[in-house]
Amino acid sequence: MNTGFDTVIDRSNTASLKWDRYKGKDIIPLWVADTDFRAAPEIIEALGQRIDHGIFGYTVPDQELEQLVVERMRNLYQWKIKPQWLVWLPGLVTALNISVRSVAREGETVVVPVPVYYPFLMAPELGGRKSALVQWVEKDGRWQLDMETLEHAITEDTRLLLLCNPQNPNGRVLTRSELEAINQFCQKHQLVVCSDEVHCDLILDDTCQHIPYASLSDYAREHSITLMSPSKTFNLAGFGCAFAIIPNEQLRQRFNSTRKGIVPDPDNMLIGFTATKAAYGHGEPWRRSLLAYLRGNHDYLVKAINGIPGLRMKPLEATYLAWIDVSALQLDNPQTFFEQAGVGLSPGAQFGDKNYLRLNFGCSRQLLEKAVDRMAKAVAAQG
Ligand SMILES: Cc1ncc(COP(=O)(O)O)c(C=O)c1O
């Protein structure tokens, strides 16, 4: 295992969004989804070499980069894609919003399963579209999408389903049969799926496999926008480099015309392209070590959190984001309660469920243990 993940690196004075929120305060930041890990040495080296060249003009996503994505989809996810299906973007939140505006017309409806990463909740409204929210439900000990509820949420003017798989925040990886049910449902109602799969390289439960929604059937391929990026896995969020995979030409044209003149063309993504090439070309051993480290953190956390009376956490199938049920504590404001105890978490309300908190365990075990210790003490003092 690469023991580098255990190293505690001081992120103060680096303008870190995650750490600066609590600047000057003794609060451990376990909120926004970036990790405290240094990027893979191969990425840092590639960036250094590119910076040394000294000329940073407009840049294209070249053949080598696109081929790396094509090969990655084939090798990791048994999905055959073509380079011309790729659309490069400065971020996936941008892509979610473009998807909403290019698939549904103003006033039409977008279905969003909740709780979910909060930009999914905002995108329809920001674009003047309506949203129909459906709940993930706990059934047979796991989070499931209830197809009957989905069926009831559909209206005549529903055009798009915003899917997050692997799911942030409940950590589910949808199985083939679950995806097939969604595919059948979408075909029946002629829906397009925008499938945000940014966490697909972060499968913790090795009995699970990520299956791209678009790879399921001809219908899914022709009616989908798949979103991915190296930013979560390789901790490159500050570079703004993401891509959509849109096999259907008309849909891709609609997507591109919606972004035109508003979202920058990819020619200013030099640094992101350089990092992505290195990540996808040489980052696999590092990713495996990362997964081993995250699995260790995850297993520790599940045990420790479930050992605190009033807190409950289900094992995750993917992501480094724990979804913790704090309802038994009956707190007015769970986020503030734990902030006062010295731990900064994301409020579940932001994702659509105020009974929960989200905890980012993409950090050194040492820091995680310190945070959990503070949480346990705060709960004990409250009791
Ligand atoms: C599901 C999901 N989509 C998108 C993003 C953000 O992507 P970007 O930074 O590329 O906008 C995140 C970040 O946490 C996420 O969890």
The ligand as a Gaussian input file, in Angstrom:
#p B3LYP/6-31G(d) Opt

LIG

0 1
 C      -22.193000      13.609000      -8.170000
 C      -21.333000      14.823000      -8.371000
 N      -21.380000      15.499000      -9.522000
 C      -20.623000      16.586000      -9.730000
 C      -19.769000      17.052000      -8.755000
 C      -18.963000      18.299000      -8.981000
 O      -18.366000      18.283000     -10.204000
 P      -17.581000      19.557000     -10.759000
 O      -16.656000      20.011000      -9.668000
 O      -16.882000      18.995000     -11.957000
 O      -18.596000      20.581000     -11.115000
 C      -19.689000      16.390000      -7.527000
 C      -18.828000      16.898000      -6.465000
 O      -18.893000      16.503000      -5.342000
 C      -20.496000      15.238000      -7.332000
 O      -20.454000      14.556000      -6.183000

